[in-house]
Amino acid sequence: QLAADLKTCGDIDECVYHISKCNQMCNNTVGSYSCSCNSGYHLDSGNRICIDINECELNISGCTQFCSNTIGSFFCSVCNIGFLLHEDNTTCTDIDECARNISGCSQNCTNTNGSYNCACYSGYQIAADLMNCYDVDECRLNTSGCSQNCTNTIGSYNCSCYSGYQLAADLKSCGDLNECTLNTSGCSQNCTNTIGSYNCSCYSGYQLAADLKTCGDIDECVYHISKCNQMCNNTVGSYSCSCNSGYHLDSGNRICIDINECELNISGCTQFCSNTIGSFFCSVCNIGFLLHEDNTTCTDIDECARNISGCSQNCTNTNGSYNCACYSGYQIAADLMNCYDVDECRLNTSGCSQNC
């Protein structure tokens, strides 16, 4: 503009005189001016008017998620579900719902970026709400692997076996329980293992009681099942046979057969013995002997004393017989009993020197 001397020209400060076209900040220059804008604005194409910068559209806000533009500025308004706006008011950081215990998961919780996943312990299954867990009945679903009995428990199951079986090391399979080897059968004598069970039996001479375990003695004598043909003597688990007098057991110790006392020379008969079935008798004695009252002994008959010898003179008894003899001057006759005179004169045995 023209100075007071009307000759000199001086700069007009358009800013001071508010004659610039800037709607925000004005910067005077010699002979002109320039406009500039507050933060959040930029000059229009004429470099005079400041218009709002939309930091959100231009993606220069720094907001990691939602951006809201304002006149001359912006703000990071909100974050997606599962994120939280950081203190810098721009960054959205993941909310660890698991660590904060706000997930609602009833069992396992795994944090993810902006979310989380609920999972269940073994033996449970996730519910429709994806948070709660309910027990899986492995028995009903037949997924337990139990070979015999299955009992469901909360979160698990137990396998068990039928009577006579035992659970294997895998806790699922059932193998036969050998009650005989383990000595748990209760059998008092023999035990035979079977698949899933066992059978008790008894030694010879015993019988199984009503409990099918205990063995009691069979009285073979009372039940007439012994092989004895005479006397039966029961013993524990067996029996023995014995015989009446006059009999002895055969080699099998069961049948009684006659003892031939005569042949075995055990009768006691001193002379003749007659065997009978189961006994014997001393039948007769030799001539000159008489059967004693004991019916076994043959005693000598003293024919001389009984005067039954027939000797006419002297009689000498002998064992089982006798001898007749004659007085001096007599001679025994041919019958060995009678005596007749000896004619010593005729026989010239007198010794007389002259007349005899």
Secondary structure, DSSP 8 states (H G I E B T S, - for coil): -B-TTSS-B----TTTTT-S--SSEEEEETTEEEEE--TTEEE-TTSS-EEE--TTTTT-S--SS--EEETTEEE-----TTEEE-TTSS-EEE--TTTTT-S--SSEEEEETTEEEEE--TTEEE-TTSS-EEE--HHHHT-S--SSEEEEETTEEEEE--TTEEE-TTSS-EEE--TTTTT-S--SSEEEEETTEEEEE--TTEEE-TTSS-EEE--TTTTT-S--SSEEEEETTEEEEE--TTEEE-TTSS-EEE--TTTTT-S--SS--EEETTEEE-----TTEEE-TTSS-EEE--TTTTT-S--SSEEEEETTEEEEE--TTEEE-TTSS-EEE--HHHHT-S--SS--
